[in-house]
Amino acid sequence: MTLMQGTEQEIVEYLLAAEKEKREIEKITTNYPSLTFEQAYEIQQKLIERKKQEGLRRIGVKLGLTSKAKQEMMGVHEAIYGYLMDDMLAPEWETLKFSEFIHPKAEPEIAFLIEEDIQGTSVTAEDILRVTKYVAPAIEIIDSRYLDFKFTLVDVVADNCSSSKFIVGNKWVSPETLNLKEIGVYMSKNSEVATVGSSAAVLGHPATAVAWAVNKLGEKGLGLKKGDIVLSGAITEAISFQSGDTIVAQFADLGSVSFSCN
């Protein structure tokens, strides 16, 4: 199936309107069942360009499906990526408004703070660690616009991988001082532990996941820029939350990050 230029733009406007209006929509593969991953990434890119036209700024990249177990369950062989825009970064000290979401979920991740441009198609985890100034605890809030949080992977890629908000903790640590492969994490909701995991769940090592993203971007002549934030992928399952909830993610050797919602 070949999508016409106008059709791609119609899908972009469809997704963008749903995000702005905080409303659920039918997944796009209902009308375009043959949509491919390549086409979905093209739609995603046009969605980001549309946001830039409205004055938003790209500040990084996010990874999804970085768990091998999750990939096998979903029948895919690699991760997915999307972009972080400046309006997605939420200060830890500010209470989030639940009215800004549809059906949000929180997941703990390790954020990489990049100090040098990096681009290519043979980038390694070691290369990523070399250009990473700090790592920090983070929580990503995913919030698909699709009805009942049901979609195919093609749908989610087109919709910028369910991007919504993210919070970065205030403890920034040099990756040289950590064993990033074995960072234990637990996430609690209202003081009750909800999920437990290890950073090894992220493609064996979070830096491996970031390297994968750089190599995929490199295929399109793109890469990471100095100052970028990269969310390396969920360490545990995502948990739902409601107005009045407080979520805390505690990372061994990295401290904690939290948010409250009203």
N, C-alpha and C positions, 0 to 999 in steps of 0.2 A: 504494500500500500504506500502510495506517495501522498504526503500531505501538501496541500497548496499553501503558499505563503500566507494567504488570508485566513486559512483555517487555523494555522498555528497561532496567529495573532488573536483569533477569536477565543481559542482555548486559554491563552494567556490572560485575556481580559476576564474570562469566566472564572479562572482561579483567583485572580487578583481581587475581583469584586467580592468573592466569598470570604477571602481573608480580611478585607477591609470591613465588611459588614458582619463578620463573626457569625456566619450562617453555614449550615451544611448544604452540600450539593451532591448530585449524583456523580459517581466516578466517571472519568472521561472515557474509559475503555468500554463503557456501556454503549456509547455511540461510535467509538473507534476501536473495536476489538482487536484489530491487527496492529495497533500501535507498537512500535519497537522501542527497545532501550535507547538506541541512537536517536530516534525521534523525540523520545521523552527528555533526553538531555538537551536537545536543541530547544525544546519548549522551555525547559528550566532556564537555559541561558537567556532566552528572550524575556522570560519573567524577571530575571535579575536586571537586565538592561532596562526594562520598563520601570523598575523601582529606582534605578539610577536616574532616569529621566525625571522622576518626581522628587529628586533631591537626596535620596538615600545613598549611603556609602557602603561599599563592600569592605568588611573588616576581617574576613577570614573564611575558613572552610570547616565543614562538619562531616563526620563519617557516620555511616549507618551500616547495619548488618555486618559488624566486625566480629561476630561470634561464629566460629566454624559450625557449632551445633545449630545455630539459628539459620545459617546458610543451607545446611543439609535439610532442615525442616521445611524451608521455603523453596527448596529445589533449585538453588542458584549456587554459583561457584566463586563469586567475588562480592566484595562490599559495594556500597553505593556512596555517593557524596553529594553534598549540597553546599550552599553558601550562607555565610553569616553576614547580616547587614547591621548597620549601627543602631537601628531602632530595636533590634532583638536583645541587646545587652541591657540587662536589668540590674541596677545597683542592689547589693545584698541588703542594705539597710532600709530599702523602701518596700512597703507592703504591696504585693501585686493585687490587682483587681480581677476577681474571677469573671467579671462581665467582659473582660478582654479576650476570653477564651471560649471554646465550644465544648470540647471534651478532653482537657489537657492531661498529660501524664509526665511524670518526672523520672529522669534517669541520671545516675552518677557517672561522670566522665573525668578524665584527666585532660586539662587544657595545656597545649603547648604554645608558648609565646616566642615567636620567631624573630631573630635579630639580624638575619641576612636573607637576601633573595635566594631562592633555590628553584631550579627548574631542570627537567630532564626526563629520560625514560628508563634510566638504570640507577635511580637513587636508592640508597640503602638506609636501613634503620640507623646505622652509624653516621651517615651523612645528616640525617634529621637531628640526631643528638648534637652534632657539631654546630648546627645553626640555631639551636634552641637555647635561648637565654635562660628561661625559667619554665618550670611546669607548675601547675596550680590545681587545686581541687575545683571541680565545677559541677553544676547541675544543668542539664538541658531540659527544657520543657517542650515536648513535642505536642502538636495539636493539629492533626489532620483536618482538613476542611471537608473530607468526604463523609457521607451519610453513615452514621453508626460506626465510624472508624473502620470501615471495611473498604478494601482497595487491593489492587494488584501492585506488584513492585513497579511496573511501568507507571501506574498512576502516581505512586508516591514520589518517584524520581521527578516527574513533571511538576509536581507541587512543591519542589525544593525540599523534598524529604521531610515533610511535615514540620518544617522549621517554624518556631514561634518565639520563644525567649530563651535566654541562658544567663546564668549567674556564675561569676568567677570569684572564688574565695580570696581573702586578703593575704594568704601565706604563699609566697612565690619562692620556689626552691630551685637551685641549679640541678639539672638532671644528673650531673656528674656525682652528686652526693647520694643518689638513690639507686636502689635496685628496682627500676620501673617495671620489671617483669613480674614482681611479686608484691604489689601493693594491695593489702587487704582493705576492703571497703564494706561498710554497712550503711544502709539508708533507713531512717526511721520516719514515721508519720505520727505526729502528736505523741512523741516519746516512746512509741512502740516500734520495735525493729520490724521492718517490712521486707527487706531484701539484704542478702549478704553475697559477696563475690570477691574476685581477685582480678587484678589488671591483666593477668595471663589470659583471661577470657577474650581480650581484644587482640585477635590474630596472634596470640602467643606473646606479644609485646606491643604496647601502644605505639612505639616509634615505628614498628613494622607497618601498622595501619596508616600512619601519616605518610610513610614512604610510598605505600600503595597509591594514596591519593595524589601525591606529587607526580608519580609516574603516569597515572591516568590523565591528569591535567596536561602533562608534558606531551601526550599524544596530540593535543590540540594547540600546542605552542604556548601553553599557560603554565603557571607555577605559583609558588608562594612568594609573598613580598615581605620585606622587613616591616615588623609591626603587626603582622597577621596573628590572629588567634586561631588555633586549630583544636576543635573538639574531636578527640581521637576515637570515640565510640563508647557505647554503653557498656559498663562493667557488670551491671545486673539487669534484671528485667525492669521495665518501666512500671511505675505505680500511679494510679489515678489519685486525684485529690479534688477537694471541694472548697468552697468558701469557708473560712474559719480554720483550715488546716495549716500546720507548720511542718515542713519537710526539712530534715537535716541529713546530710551525707558526711560521714566520718571516714577519713582516709588515713591509714597507717603512714606515719612519717610526713604526711602532707597537711594534716589539720582537717578542718571541716569547712563546709559551706552550707548555707541554709536560706530558706525564704518562707514567708508567711503569705497567706492569701485571704482577702476578705471580699 
